[in-house]
Amino acid sequence: MRNKLIKNQLLLFLLCLLPGLYSLSASVEDSVYRKLASFVTNVEAFNRLYPQEKVYLHFDNTGYYVGERIWFKAYVLSSYAHCYSTYSRILYVELLSQEGQVLETQRLRIEDGTCHGSLELKPGYYAGYYEVRAYTRYMLNFGNIAHPYEKEKAAFFSVPNLPIVFT
């Protein structure tokens, strides 16, 4: 009989405690929700005040020979809205050697968020890995020159009849 009484009292105690635990849990969830909503609001405000750009290059081929041209189309997008950017008018495209030395630079006019161009693979280039880097001056405001669009591991072979391959 005493065991049954203790069980009933314990059950009554837990039933009384349950609404309190639920409201405590709800307040914790509400607090987390408020913090998350505040974070999202701050990120959206930052993106409105300081919009950033991203550059994507679309190449015509995956392999090239020395003497050929690398044709490409560039897309300049707003990183927040993922639509064509209107902040920049000039795109800088560079061909870099294995040592990071700029071999060729082009300035291309951006119209409606896109532009196109080509880079010549001159006969004096040695076999190895090269990079194509593209950026706008607006991107330099955010220190993005370390992370512009880069196509890495482009191997240009100077031996005739051997393909040049992008990996």
C-alpha positions in Angstrom: 0.0 0.0 0.0 2.8 2.4 0.9 4.6 1.6 -2.4 1.4 2.5 -4.3 1.1 5.8 -2.4 4.7 6.7 -3.2 4.1 5.9 -6.9 1.0 8.0 -7.0 2.7 10.9 -5.3 5.7 10.6 -7.7 3.3 10.5 -10.7 1.4 13.6 -9.4 4.7 15.4 -8.8 5.9 14.7 -12.3 2.5 15.7 -13.8 2.8 19.0 -11.9 6.5 19.5 -13.0 5.8 18.7 -16.7 4.1 22.0 -17.7 7.0 23.9 -16.0 9.6 21.9 -17.9 7.7 22.4 -21.2 7.5 26.2 -20.6 11.2 26.2 -19.8 11.9 24.3 -23.0 9.7 26.7 -25.0 11.5 29.7 -23.6 14.9 28.2 -24.6 13.6 27.4 -28.1 12.2 31.0 -28.3 15.6 32.4 -27.2 17.4 30.3 -29.8 14.9 31.4 -32.5 15.4 35.0 -31.6 19.1 34.8 -31.8 18.9 33.0 -35.2 16.5 35.5 -36.5 18.7 38.4 -35.4 21.7 36.7 -37.1 19.8 36.3 -40.4 18.7 40.0 -40.2 22.3 41.1 -39.6 23.6 39.1 -42.6 20.9 40.5 -44.9 21.6 44.0 -43.7 25.4 43.5 -44.4 24.7 42.1 -47.9 22.4 45.1 -48.7 25.0 47.6 -47.4 28.1 45.9 -48.8 27.1 43.8 -51.8 29.9 41.5 -53.1 30.6 40.0 -56.5 31.7 36.6 -57.8 33.2 35.9 -61.2 32.7 32.6 -63.0 34.6 31.6 -66.2 33.2 29.2 -68.8 36.0 27.8 -71.0 35.5 26.5 -74.6 37.6 23.4 -74.1 39.4 21.3 -71.5 42.7 20.8 -73.4 44.8 23.1 -75.6 48.0 23.1 -77.7 50.6 25.9 -77.7 49.6 28.4 -80.2 45.9 27.9 -79.6 43.6 30.4 -77.9 41.7 29.8 -74.7 38.2 31.2 -75.4 36.1 31.9 -72.4 32.9 33.6 -71.3 32.7 35.4 -67.9 29.7 35.8 -65.7 29.8 38.5 -63.0 27.2 37.8 -60.3 26.0 39.3 -57.1 27.0 36.8 -54.4 23.9 37.4 -52.4 21.2 37.5 -55.0 22.9 35.3 -57.6 21.9 37.6 -60.4 24.0 39.6 -62.8 26.0 42.3 -61.0 25.8 45.9 -62.0 28.6 47.2 -59.7 31.5 46.7 -62.1 32.1 47.6 -65.7 35.6 46.1 -66.2 36.7 42.5 -65.7 40.4 41.8 -65.3 41.6 38.4 -66.6 45.1 37.2 -66.0 47.2 34.2 -67.2 49.7 33.3 -64.5 52.8 31.1 -64.7 53.7 28.3 -62.3 55.6 30.8 -60.2 52.6 33.2 -60.0 54.1 35.6 -62.5 51.4 37.4 -64.7 52.1 36.5 -68.3 49.1 38.2 -69.9 46.4 40.6 -68.6 43.2 41.6 -70.3 40.6 44.3 -69.5 37.2 43.3 -70.7 34.0 45.4 -70.7 31.2 43.9 -68.8 27.8 44.3 -70.4 24.7 43.0 -68.6 26.8 41.0 -66.2 28.7 39.0 -68.9 31.7 39.4 -71.2 33.9 37.2 -73.3 37.5 37.0 -74.4 40.5 34.8 -75.2 44.1 34.2 -74.1 46.8 33.2 -76.5 49.1 30.3 -75.6 52.3 31.8 -77.0 55.1 29.4 -78.3 57.5 30.6 -75.6 55.5 29.1 -72.8 56.9 26.0 -71.1 55.0 22.9 -70.2 53.6 23.0 -66.7 50.7 24.2 -64.6 49.2 27.7 -65.2 46.3 29.6 -63.7 43.6 31.8 -65.2 42.5 34.5 -62.7 39.5 36.8 -63.1 38.4 39.7 -60.8 36.9 43.2 -60.8 38.2 46.2 -59.0 35.1 46.2 -56.8 36.2 42.7 -55.6 39.5 44.3 -54.4 37.5 46.4 -51.8 36.8 43.2 -49.9 40.3 41.7 -50.1 39.0 39.0 -52.5 42.1 39.1 -54.7 43.3 36.1 -52.8 40.1 34.2 -53.8 39.0 35.4 -57.2 38.0 33.0 -59.9 41.0 30.8 -60.6 41.2 27.9 -63.0 44.1 25.8 -61.6 46.2 23.1 -63.0 46.0 24.1 -66.6 48.9 22.2 -68.2 50.3 23.8 -71.4 52.7 21.5 -73.3 55.1 23.0 -75.8 55.7 19.7 -77.6 53.8 19.6 -80.9 50.8 17.3 -81.1 50.5 16.8 -77.4 47.2 18.1 -75.9 47.1 20.7 -73.2 44.7 19.6 -70.5 42.7 21.3 -67.8 42.3 19.0 -64.8 
